[in-house]
Amino acid sequence: MLIKYKKTYEKIAMGLMSFMPTEKDLKQLQQTMKEYEENDDWQLYLWKEEDVIGVIGTVDKEDIMEIQHISVNPSHRHQGIGKKMVHALKEACPLKQVKANEHTAAFIERCDLD
């Protein structure tokens, strides 16, 4: 289930985000989290089953929802969680075109969004 990020999930979200190659540096990760918390166009969602096991971050650009971060707990990878998050995001934002950025493009292409 896709849920909107709240400050109470900060440590979990940061842990999941740290698996992204662009977020390995702690200062960069903290800056990214700050942007999600303060910028109204940036939205972070968590994927919760029994526990929170994934995170997907977007930037709202008029009629486009750009996926800029996507990460799944390594022990839950290769189970379709990432694809479920992308499809749930598309369902939650039916008027937006879901697109990838350069960091998420390779994965998003495999999600069959059409």
C-alpha positions in Angstrom: 0.0 0.0 0.0 1.3 3.4 -1.0 1.3 6.0 1.9 2.4 9.6 1.9 5.6 10.3 3.8 5.3 11.8 7.3 8.2 13.0 9.5 7.7 10.0 11.8 8.9 7.8 9.0 12.1 9.8 8.5 14.6 7.2 9.6 13.0 4.4 7.6 12.7 6.6 4.5 16.4 7.7 4.8 17.5 4.1 5.2 15.6 3.1 2.0 16.8 6.2 0.1 20.4 5.5 1.0 20.3 2.4 -1.3 19.9 4.9 -4.3 23.3 5.5 -5.9 22.8 9.2 -5.9 22.0 9.2 -2.1 25.0 7.4 -0.7 26.6 10.5 0.8 24.9 11.5 4.1 24.9 15.2 3.4 23.3 14.7 0.0 20.7 12.3 1.6 19.9 14.9 4.3 19.5 17.6 1.7 17.2 15.4 -0.4 15.0 14.6 2.6 14.9 18.3 3.5 13.7 19.0 -0.1 10.9 16.4 0.3 9.8 17.9 3.5 9.9 21.6 2.5 9.1 21.7 -1.3 5.4 21.4 -2.1 6.3 20.0 -5.6 8.3 17.1 -4.1 6.4 14.2 -2.7 7.8 11.0 -1.0 5.7 7.9 -0.7 6.4 4.8 1.3 5.3 1.2 0.3 3.9 -0.6 3.3 3.0 -4.2 3.5 3.6 -5.6 7.0 6.5 -3.2 7.3 7.7 -0.2 5.2 9.8 -1.9 2.5 10.0 0.7 -0.3 10.1 4.4 -1.1 9.3 6.3 -4.2 9.9 10.0 -4.6 8.3 12.3 -7.2 8.5 15.9 -8.5 5.2 17.4 -9.7 5.7 19.3 -13.0 2.3 20.5 -14.3 0.9 17.5 -16.1 3.9 15.2 -15.4 4.7 13.3 -12.2 8.5 12.6 -12.5 9.9 9.7 -10.5 13.2 10.8 -9.2 13.8 8.2 -6.5 12.7 4.6 -6.1 14.2 2.0 -3.7 13.2 -1.3 -2.2 14.7 -2.9 0.9 17.3 -5.4 -0.5 15.7 -8.3 1.3 12.4 -7.7 -0.6 13.9 -7.1 -4.1 12.9 -9.1 -7.2 9.4 -9.6 -5.9 7.7 -6.9 -8.0 7.5 -4.3 -5.2 9.0 -1.5 -7.3 6.6 -2.1 -10.1 3.7 -2.2 -7.6 4.8 1.2 -6.3 5.0 2.7 -9.8 1.6 1.3 -10.8 0.0 2.5 -7.5 1.4 6.0 -8.1 0.0 6.0 -11.6 -3.4 5.0 -10.2 -3.2 7.7 -7.4 -2.4 10.4 -10.0 -4.6 9.4 -13.1 -4.4 12.9 -14.6 -0.6 13.0 -14.5 1.8 11.4 -17.0 4.3 9.3 -14.9 7.8 9.7 -16.2 11.3 8.8 -15.1 14.4 11.0 -14.7 17.9 9.9 -15.7 18.4 8.0 -12.4 15.1 6.0 -12.6 14.7 5.6 -16.3 16.2 2.1 -16.7 13.8 0.7 -14.0 10.7 2.6 -15.1 11.1 1.4 -18.7 10.5 -2.1 -17.4 7.3 -1.2 -15.6 5.0 -1.3 -18.6 3.2 2.0 -17.9 1.3 2.2 -21.2 
